[in-house]
Amino acid sequence: MRIKNFLSICIFVTITVALVRSTSAQGGILIAYGDHIELVCGDKRLISVTHTVLETANITQNVTSTSTYSIKGTLVGEVKSEYDPEIREPDILYKSENGITTIFANFSVTLAPLKFVKLKLFYKLSDMLKNENGTWHLRYAFNTDAVSPPEIVVKVPKPSQFSKLIVENTVPSPNVFIEESHYYSLVYKTPLFKFGNTSTTSIDISYRNELDFDAIKWWVLLQIFGWIIAFPLGFFAERIWRLRLSRTKMNSVFEVFRDKKGKFRFRLKAANGKIIATSEDYETKRECFRGIESVRVNVANATTRDIIH
């Protein structure tokens, strides 16, 4: 019974894994020349920011890149950075006052034709993501003196298996929507406002998670369907396993051999190979086989008698 239950559970798990729809990342985001900013919404009302500054040129030249960023949000911790080996003397300064974070990035670099050079900034911001009665509100305002407008990606965590994401509001509308393994990514490729060499971007997103009754219904049906299939398959798998085991199991055996005097004898061996009994000697092999048949007949009806006094 235990074997059947174990096999049924294994088959059920296999069927469930095969039937559940898997979700994978669908393509990547092409980073254009300029700034690429990725905002990851966390569960502690913090925004994790990966800010990439890209530089390139049509001819080989030495340049000094200087950019100032103003973000509506309070900086949490430090601003960390990593950069390509072509970048020289990077200088990263930052401050956070009255809910406004300012970041200054300056570095020198020798640009090769059509080759991108990257400087990445990593930091966290608070006072941007708020929860009101189960609805999350993300308000992001970004100002830069860069000529090219930034590309911004907002990553919203995917809810649990039995919940679904409801985006109530997003201004402006994202240019691209990408479903990844753990996040929904909203991609904004153009700023909302742009004035001369200064581009200002404002994004307002509201979203919430709610129970997905369709997912719950299909999960229950999948469980029922899985067990309906698993139990019969487990039963037949157990029968086949036991049949195969019985065929491979070793039985007791009579062995006919010659002793040291050249006489014929037989011995009875158990399934584990141990000798249970050895016969008297016989003149011919035929008599030895008759002795085996006699044992077969008499042992079946034999009783036990204790003659020890």
HELIX and SHEET records of a PDB file:
HELIX    1   1 ARG A    2  LEU A   19  1                                  18    
HELIX    2   2 PHE A  213  THR A  248  1                                  36    
HELIX    3   3 LYS A  285  ALA A  300  1                                  16    
SHEET    1   A 7 THR A  74  TYR A  83  0                                        
SHEET    2   A 7 VAL A 117  SER A 126 -1                                        
SHEET    3   A 7 ILE A  47  GLU A  55 -1                                        
SHEET    4   A 7 ASP A  35  CYS A  41 -1                                        
SHEET    5   A 7 GLU A 151  PRO A 157  1                                        
SHEET    6   A 7 TYR A 183  TYR A 188 -1                                        
SHEET    7   A 7 VAL A 176  GLU A 179 -1                                        
SHEET    1   B 5 ILE A  87  GLU A  97  0                                        
SHEET    2   B 5 ILE A 100  LEU A 111 -1                                        
SHEET    3   B 5 GLN A  61  LYS A  72 -1                                        
SHEET    4   B 5 THR A 135  THR A 144 -1                                        
SHEET    5   B 5 LEU A 129  GLU A 132 -1                                        
SHEET    1   C 6 ILE A  87  GLU A  97  0                                        
SHEET    2   C 6 ILE A 100  LEU A 111 -1                                        
SHEET    3   C 6 GLN A  61  LYS A  72 -1                                        
SHEET    4   C 6 THR A 135  THR A 144 -1                                        
SHEET    5   C 6 THR A 198  LEU A 211 -1                                        
SHEET    6   C 6 SER A 163  VAL A 171 -1                                        
SHEET    1   D 6 ILE A  87  GLU A  97  0                                        
SHEET    2   D 6 ILE A 100  LEU A 111 -1                                        
SHEET    3   D 6 GLN A  61  LYS A  72 -1                                        
SHEET    4   D 6 THR A 135  THR A 144 -1                                        
SHEET    5   D 6 THR A 198  LEU A 211 -1                                        
SHEET    6   D 6 PHE A 193  PHE A 195 -1                                        
SHEET    1   E 3 VAL A 253  ARG A 258  0                                        
SHEET    2   E 3 PHE A 264  LYS A 269 -1                                        
SHEET    3   E 3 ILE A 275  THR A 278 -1                                        
END                                                                             
